[in-house]
Amino acid sequence: MQPIYIPTGSSHAANAGSQCSTARPPSVLPIPTELDMSISSRSGESDTGMKEISHYSDPDSPPAEKLANATIMAERFMKENKCHKASRELIQCVALSRIVYGDGHWRIAQAHANLGYSYLTLRALPAQARAHAESAKNILLRGVDMAKSVEEKREIMASLVTIYYTLGMAHLMQNNGKDSYLSLQKVEKIIDELEDIQERKAITLKISEKDIALALGQACLLQTKPSSAINYFEQAVNSIISSQGDSASELISLYQDMARAEHMRKKSNRAIEHLLQAHSISQANYTSVSTEAAQSGLQLAKAYAASEYHGKSEPTYKILISGLADANTMLPALTINPFPFGTNQLLG
């Protein structure tokens, strides 16, 4: 039976041969790597669990049982936000998947994808995230026989979304806007194709459409493409408002990103509108004398200072100082993450 290649964009069809020839053969895939082990060791976790196939399973149990147990434990630790323990179990899932399914099986790619995603979201380690996402991608690019099970095909497509989102976000964290955008576009294309064949609702994804739109917007900002960034940010805003309401704290940073994009377009009035929304939501979610409200207010004051409404910056700043002084809050917090709208002389 001939393997069925998974569509991941026109560029992959053209480059599949070159990518396969440069990828390491399955027998030397990093499962687990010394770097993975050293990260787990530095994190304060005992390496005792690394010497066993699974720290939480019977050492005499079959590998398939160990794999199932490690998967359950990884999910549990992720829900409990126990980042290092989750990573340790996911590393075991990679090794066990290779034992259970054999070299080159798509389940190994899935395990790499999950481990890479955990390095990204739980540990903020873009280099490690990229390494495992690339390993997963290379396995799938060799071709996967998906004729036996519709459910397996759905899992593979979900893994592809995880892989390209991880690659996109890892590049974003490393300030590589172009490569980030290219990977995230593949995610967007896969989602669109799933919608076209009415399979989207049948597949469980780790990443929401809101996450994808937000990441694409940030990638556009890195490439100095503010108009495209605004379009993606608006999609993310609409998604958050529809699911959480118009006072969700997640909107604060999103409106601030939109303000940055409008500033790039030399539209200071629109930038101020977004910052006013961000500050209003910040005050609604936190106290008026909180550090969060102070930060959003400071960005608003700086935006005023850089605009034709610069006269409003001084009273805005004085209100912040007064409120923080009343609460005995440390004023140096105001200097964190300065907003790039011009001058820092407001603090002088």
C-alpha positions as CSV (number, residue, x, y, z in Angstrom):
1,M,0.0,0.0,0.0
2,Q,1.4,3.4,-1.0
3,P,1.7,6.0,1.7
4,I,-0.6,9.0,1.5
5,Y,1.1,12.3,1.8
6,I,-0.5,14.9,4.0
7,P,-1.1,18.3,2.3
8,T,0.7,21.0,4.2
9,G,1.0,23.7,1.6
10,S,2.4,23.9,-1.9
11,S,5.9,24.6,-0.8
12,H,6.1,21.2,0.9
13,A,5.1,19.3,-2.2
14,A,8.0,20.9,-4.0
15,N,10.5,20.5,-1.3
16,A,9.5,17.2,0.2
17,G,12.5,15.4,-1.4
18,S,15.1,17.8,-0.2
19,Q,13.7,17.9,3.3
20,C,13.7,14.2,3.6
21,S,17.3,13.9,2.3
22,T,18.6,16.3,4.8
23,A,16.6,15.0,7.8
24,R,18.3,12.6,10.2
25,P,17.2,9.0,9.7
26,P,14.6,7.7,12.2
27,S,17.3,5.6,14.0
28,V,19.0,8.7,15.3
29,L,16.1,10.9,16.2
30,P,16.6,12.6,19.6
31,I,14.4,10.4,21.8
32,P,15.1,11.7,24.4
33,T,18.0,14.1,23.8
34,E,20.7,14.9,26.3
35,L,19.5,18.5,26.2
36,D,16.0,17.3,27.2
37,M,17.5,15.4,30.1
38,S,19.7,18.3,31.2
39,I,16.7,20.7,31.1
40,S,14.7,18.3,33.3
41,S,17.7,18.0,35.7
42,R,18.2,21.8,35.9
43,S,14.6,22.4,36.6
44,G,14.9,20.7,39.9
45,E,13.3,17.4,38.9
46,S,15.0,14.2,40.0
47,D,16.5,12.3,37.1
48,T,15.4,9.0,38.7
49,G,12.2,9.1,36.6
50,M,14.3,9.6,33.4
51,K,16.3,6.3,34.1
52,E,13.0,4.4,34.1
53,I,10.6,4.2,31.2
54,S,8.0,6.0,33.3
55,H,8.4,7.2,36.9
56,Y,4.7,6.6,37.6
57,S,4.2,3.1,36.1
58,D,5.2,-0.4,37.1
59,P,8.7,-1.0,35.6
60,D,7.6,-4.5,34.7
61,S,4.5,-3.4,32.7
62,P,4.4,-3.5,28.9
63,P,5.7,-0.5,27.0
64,A,2.2,0.3,25.6
65,E,0.8,0.4,29.1
66,K,3.7,2.7,30.2
67,L,2.9,4.9,27.3
68,A,-0.7,5.2,28.2
69,N,0.2,6.0,31.8
70,A,2.8,8.6,30.8
71,T,0.2,10.3,28.5
72,I,-2.3,10.4,31.3
73,M,0.3,11.8,33.8
74,A,1.5,14.4,31.3
75,E,-2.1,15.7,30.8
76,R,-2.7,15.8,34.5
77,F,0.5,17.7,35.2
78,M,-0.3,20.2,32.4
79,K,-3.7,20.8,34.0
80,E,-2.1,21.3,37.3
81,N,0.5,23.7,35.8
82,K,3.4,21.4,36.9
83,C,5.5,22.3,34.0
84,H,8.7,20.3,34.7
85,K,6.8,17.1,35.6
86,A,4.7,17.5,32.5
87,S,7.8,17.9,30.3
88,R,9.4,14.8,31.9
89,E,6.4,12.6,31.1
90,L,6.2,14.0,27.5
91,I,9.8,13.1,27.0
92,Q,8.9,9.5,28.1
93,C,6.0,9.5,25.6
94,V,8.5,10.2,22.8
95,A,10.7,7.3,23.8
96,L,7.9,5.0,24.4
97,S,6.1,5.8,21.2
98,R,9.2,4.7,19.3
99,I,9.4,1.4,21.2
100,V,5.7,0.7,20.8
101,Y,5.1,1.8,17.2
102,G,8.6,1.6,15.5
103,D,10.7,4.1,13.7
104,G,8.9,6.6,11.5
105,H,5.4,6.0,12.8
106,W,3.2,9.0,12.9
107,R,2.6,8.5,16.7
108,I,6.3,9.4,17.2
109,A,5.6,12.6,15.3
110,Q,2.6,13.3,17.5
111,A,4.7,12.7,20.6
112,H,7.4,15.1,19.4
113,A,4.7,17.7,18.5
114,N,3.2,17.5,22.0
115,L,6.7,17.8,23.6
116,G,7.6,20.8,21.5
117,Y,4.3,22.5,22.3
118,S,4.9,22.0,26.0
119,Y,8.4,23.5,25.7
120,L,6.7,26.5,24.0
121,T,3.7,27.0,26.3
122,L,4.8,25.7,29.6
123,R,8.6,26.5,29.6
124,A,9.0,29.3,27.1
125,L,11.9,27.5,25.5
126,P,11.7,28.3,21.7
127,A,14.8,26.5,20.6
128,Q,13.7,23.2,22.2
129,A,10.2,23.7,20.9
130,R,11.5,24.2,17.4
131,A,13.7,21.2,17.5
132,H,10.9,18.8,18.4
133,A,8.4,20.4,16.0
134,E,10.9,20.0,13.2
135,S,11.4,16.3,14.2
136,A,7.7,15.8,14.1
137,K,7.4,17.6,10.7
138,N,10.1,15.6,9.1
139,I,8.5,12.3,10.2
140,L,5.2,13.3,8.6
141,L,6.8,14.6,5.5
142,R,8.1,11.2,4.7
143,G,4.5,10.1,4.2
144,V,1.9,8.5,6.4
145,D,-0.5,5.7,5.5
146,M,-3.9,7.0,6.7
147,A,-6.1,4.6,4.9
148,K,-7.0,2.4,7.9
149,S,-8.7,4.9,10.3
150,V,-10.5,8.2,9.9
151,E,-9.8,8.9,13.6
152,E,-6.1,8.5,13.0
153,K,-6.3,10.9,10.1
154,R,-7.9,13.4,12.3
155,E,-5.2,13.0,15.0
156,I,-2.6,13.5,12.3
157,M,-4.2,16.7,11.1
158,A,-4.4,18.0,14.7
159,S,-0.7,17.2,15.1
160,L,0.1,19.2,12.0
161,V,-1.7,22.2,13.5
162,T,0.3,21.8,16.7
163,I,3.5,21.5,14.8
164,Y,3.2,24.6,12.6
165,Y,1.8,26.7,15.4
166,T,4.7,25.7,17.6
167,L,7.2,26.5,14.8
168,G,5.4,29.9,14.2
169,M,5.4,30.9,17.9
170,A,9.0,29.7,18.4
171,H,10.1,31.9,15.5
172,L,8.0,34.8,17.0
173,M,9.7,34.4,20.4
174,Q,13.0,34.7,18.6
175,N,11.9,37.8,16.7
176,N,11.9,36.1,13.3
177,G,8.8,37.6,11.8
178,K,9.0,36.1,8.3
179,D,9.5,32.5,9.3
180,S,6.9,32.9,12.0
181,Y,4.3,34.2,9.5
182,L,5.0,31.4,7.0
183,S,4.5,28.7,9.6
184,L,1.4,30.3,11.0
185,Q,-0.1,30.7,7.5
186,K,0.2,26.9,7.1
187,V,-1.9,26.6,10.3
188,E,-4.5,28.9,8.9
189,K,-4.6,27.0,5.7
190,I,-5.0,23.6,7.4
191,I,-7.9,25.1,9.5
192,D,-9.5,26.5,6.3
193,E,-9.2,23.1,4.5
194,L,-10.8,21.3,7.5
195,E,-13.7,23.8,7.4
196,D,-14.1,23.2,3.6
197,I,-14.5,19.4,4.1
198,Q,-16.6,19.9,7.3
199,E,-14.0,18.2,9.5
200,R,-13.1,21.1,11.8
201,K,-15.6,20.3,14.5
202,A,-14.6,16.6,14.5
203,I,-11.0,17.4,15.4
204,T,-9.8,18.4,18.8
205,L,-7.1,21.1,18.6
206,K,-4.8,22.5,21.3
207,I,-4.9,25.8,19.6
208,S,-8.0,28.0,19.0
209,E,-8.7,30.3,16.0
210,K,-8.2,33.2,18.4
211,D,-4.7,32.0,19.2
212,I,-3.8,31.7,15.5
213,A,-5.2,35.1,14.6
214,L,-3.3,36.7,17.5
215,A,0.0,35.1,16.6
216,L,-0.4,36.1,12.9
217,G,-1.0,39.6,14.0
218,Q,2.1,39.7,16.1
219,A,4.1,38.2,13.2
220,C,2.8,40.9,11.0
221,L,3.9,43.6,13.5
222,L,7.4,42.1,13.5
223,Q,7.5,42.5,9.7
224,T,6.2,46.1,10.0
225,K,2.9,45.2,8.3
226,P,0.5,47.1,10.5
227,S,-2.6,46.9,8.3
228,S,-2.4,43.1,8.1
229,A,-1.8,43.0,11.9
230,I,-4.9,45.1,12.6
231,N,-7.0,42.7,10.5
232,Y,-5.8,39.7,12.5
233,F,-6.1,41.5,15.8
234,E,-9.7,42.4,15.1
235,Q,-10.4,38.7,14.4
236,A,-8.9,37.8,17.8
237,V,-10.9,40.6,19.6
238,N,-14.2,39.4,18.1
239,S,-13.4,35.9,19.1
240,I,-12.6,36.9,22.7
241,I,-15.7,39.2,23.0
242,S,-18.0,36.5,21.7
243,S,-16.7,33.9,24.2
244,Q,-15.7,36.0,27.3
245,G,-17.4,39.4,26.9
246,D,-16.0,42.8,26.2
247,S,-14.3,43.2,29.6
248,A,-12.1,40.1,29.4
249,S,-8.6,40.9,30.8
250,E,-7.1,39.2,27.7
251,L,-8.2,42.1,25.6
252,I,-5.9,44.5,27.4
253,S,-2.7,43.4,25.7
254,L,-4.5,42.9,22.5
255,Y,-5.8,46.5,22.3
256,Q,-2.2,47.6,23.2
257,D,-0.9,45.6,20.2
258,M,-3.5,47.2,18.0
259,A,-2.3,50.6,19.3
260,R,1.2,49.7,18.3
261,A,0.0,48.8,14.8
262,E,-2.0,52.1,14.5
263,H,1.1,54.0,15.6
264,M,3.1,52.4,12.8
265,R,0.4,53.7,10.4
266,K,0.8,57.2,11.9
267,K,-2.8,57.1,13.2
268,S,-2.3,58.4,16.7
269,N,-6.0,59.0,17.3
270,R,-6.8,55.4,16.6
271,A,-3.9,54.3,18.8
272,I,-5.2,56.4,21.7
273,E,-8.7,54.9,21.2
274,H,-7.3,51.4,21.6
275,L,-5.2,52.4,24.7
276,L,-8.3,54.0,26.3
277,Q,-10.1,50.7,25.8
278,A,-7.2,48.8,27.3
279,H,-7.0,51.1,30.3
280,S,-10.7,51.0,30.9
281,I,-10.7,47.1,30.9
282,S,-7.6,47.2,33.1
283,Q,-9.4,49.3,35.7
284,A,-12.5,47.1,35.5
285,N,-10.5,43.9,36.1
286,Y,-8.1,45.3,38.6
287,T,-8.1,48.1,41.2
288,S,-7.4,51.6,40.0
289,V,-4.2,51.6,42.1
290,S,-2.9,48.3,40.8
291,T,0.3,47.8,38.8
292,E,-1.7,46.6,35.8
293,A,-3.8,49.7,35.8
294,A,-0.7,51.9,36.2
295,Q,1.0,50.2,33.3
296,S,-2.0,50.7,31.0
297,G,-2.4,54.3,32.2
298,L,1.3,55.0,31.6
299,Q,1.0,53.8,28.0
300,L,-2.0,56.0,27.5
301,A,-0.1,59.0,28.9
302,K,2.8,58.4,26.6
303,A,0.5,58.1,23.6
304,Y,-1.0,61.5,24.6
305,A,2.5,62.9,24.9
306,A,3.4,61.8,21.4
307,S,0.1,63.1,19.8
308,E,-1.6,66.4,19.2
309,Y,-3.4,65.8,22.6
310,H,-0.1,66.0,24.5
311,G,-1.7,68.4,27.0
312,K,-3.7,65.4,28.4
313,S,-0.6,63.4,29.3
314,E,0.3,65.4,32.4
315,P,-3.1,65.1,34.2
316,T,-3.3,61.4,33.2
317,Y,0.2,60.8,34.7
318,K,-0.6,62.8,37.8
319,I,-3.7,60.7,38.4
320,L,-1.5,57.6,38.2
321,I,1.1,58.9,40.6
322,S,-1.6,60.1,43.1
323,G,-3.4,56.7,43.1
324,L,-0.2,54.7,43.5
325,A,1.1,57.0,46.2
326,D,-2.2,56.6,48.2
327,A,-1.8,52.8,48.0
328,N,1.9,52.9,48.9
329,T,2.7,51.1,45.6
330,M,6.2,51.1,44.4
331,L,6.5,53.7,41.6
332,P,9.4,52.0,39.8
333,A,6.9,49.6,38.4
334,L,5.8,52.4,36.0
335,T,9.1,52.2,34.2
336,I,8.6,48.5,33.2
337,N,7.9,47.8,29.5
338,P,7.8,51.5,28.2
339,F,5.4,52.0,25.4
340,P,7.2,53.0,22.2
341,F,5.3,56.2,21.5
342,G,8.0,58.7,21.9
343,T,9.5,60.1,25.1
344,N,10.4,58.8,28.5
345,Q,10.5,62.4,29.8
346,L,7.2,61.9,31.5
347,L,9.2,60.2,34.3
348,G,11.8,63.0,34.5
